[in-house]
């Protein structure tokens, strides 16, 4: 017993590099596939949206054709990507086109609306939804978009009447302004609004769809006529392409952290909490009593002893190691001196029988078999040697 309990710790139980690779290659492969899929999706999506509503782009959803036709009529087109440049460019001889209004934050919307409301120029909003009330006060977007793509003007706005039918189906709008021109209605709600400014010189156009500005749709129906009339009323067009990299987009003003959270964050958090609780209940449920299972391979006793000794040594559990050595020795000694196994751990039954068999001191036997745990590793090794010596002496004929 001593030879097994005190073997030098030379056998390594740490997994090898080959074992680590075998265990983790499935997870690594899944992660690599996810990364490749994410890159492919990002490339595909970026490619499909490249140059959308950009007057410099000749892609199908670009707007280079509109800019070229405006240039032939003496109307210049300039692209800006920052809020400050768009505000500075607003003027009575300028049409400010905002290609993606919903990318603007609330503070950006307020600053831009203040700059254009008294500029005397024209402001064109392309398919605003969440931002329409910030850029065109008094206007709201209808939740149900129009299912019709090709619509008739049905209004008195000269540009719309001359253009005729156009691809204006998309977001529909509501306003209580009696001065507004409501054109291209679908089921009673217009998809193009013209709102005159309070000063009477400028106006704001709200378009429910960008189709009339696309390169691949410009030659259909009255799209080109409507686009050129709406954008060519002034001598300059400032084409504002909002960007998330604009420094003004990070200005949150006096808003708190809770104001920056999405509106549905509370319900989302509640759903995550319920899902976590259900997962905890699922993982914690008991499927019945534990069932013993045979090991797939036979493990040598020496390996088991060595492994347990390593654990005891690492945890400094000398008390548990000493208790295991004493308990095993008492069990074997009880069988040698004729004591029932049920009484092997009772000092009043085992010690008198051992004293009679060895003619020894019962007090020293009590300290050896039932004494306190050793204070250090040396004392533990000495205890193991003494227990071995006691067992050999009892076995001696």
C-alpha positions, 0 to 999 in steps of 0.5 A: 500500500505504501509503495502505491500511495507514495509513487513519484508523480511522473505520469502526465495526465495533461492532454497532448496537442493531438488530443486537443486538436481532436477535441476542438477541431469540430468547434473550430470548423464551425467557427470558420464556416460561420466567419466565411458565411458572414464575409460572403453575406457582407460582400453580397449585401454591400455589392447589391447596395453599392452606389444606391441613390448616388449621382456618381454611380452608374449602377442600376440603383444609382442616380448618375442618369438624373445628374447627367440630364440635369447638367444638360439643362444647366443644373449643377449637382454637388454631393455632400456627406456631412450635416454641416455641409448640407446646412451650409449649402441650403439657400434660395437657389438650391434644391437639397435632396436627402437620399436616406433621411432615416439615417439621421439622428434626432439631433441631426434632423432638428438642426437640418430642419432649422437650416432649411425652413427659412432658406427659401430653397427646396428640400426633397426627402426620399422615402422618409419613414421614422424621420418624416416628423422631424424633417417635415413637422406635421407629416406622419408615415402610414404603417401600410405601404402602397402595394401599387408601384405605378400610380397616377398624379390625381392632383393639381401640382403642375410637375405631376400633371405634366409627368403623368403616371410614374413609379411613386408607389411606396410609403404613404403619408398623412398631413393636416396642412390644407396648403399641401399638394397631395399627389399619386394617391394609393387607397386615398393616401398620397405618396408625394407631398409638397409642403410650402414653407411658412415664408412662401418662398421655399417648399418641402417635397416628400417622396414615398419611393426612390424609383423615379431616380434610379438609372434602370427606371428613369426611362419608364413612364413619366419617371424622368419628367417628374424627377427633372421637374422636381429637382430642376426648379433651382440652379443647384442641386445639393445631393446629401448622402447621410453617413454613419461616420459623420461626427454629428451623428455621435452627438447625443445632446442631453439624452441619457443612456436609457434614451439611447436604447431602442424602444423595444429593449424592455420586452427584449430583455424580458424575453431573454430572461424567460428564455434563460429561466426555461433553459435553467429548468430544462437543464436542472430537471432530473430524469430519474436515479443515477444508473451505474455504467461500466467503464469502457476500458479497465484501469489498473489499480496503480493508475487509480491510486496515483491519480487520486494521490495527485488530486489529494496532493494538489488540494493539500487534503492530507486529512482525506488521504489519512482517513482513506488509509486508516479506514482501509487498514481497519477493514483488513485488520478486522478480518484478520482478528475475527471482528465483524466488518460492521464493527471494524471502525468502532474503537471499542471493538477493534482495539481490544482484539488487536491488543490481545492479538499483538500483546501491545499497547492499546493507546498507541494503536488508538493513536495510529488507527483513530488519531488526528490527521497528519500535519505535513506530507512527511507525517502522512508518509510516516503514517502509511509506513506505520500502518503497513508495518502494523498489518504485516505484524498482524499477518505474521503467524 
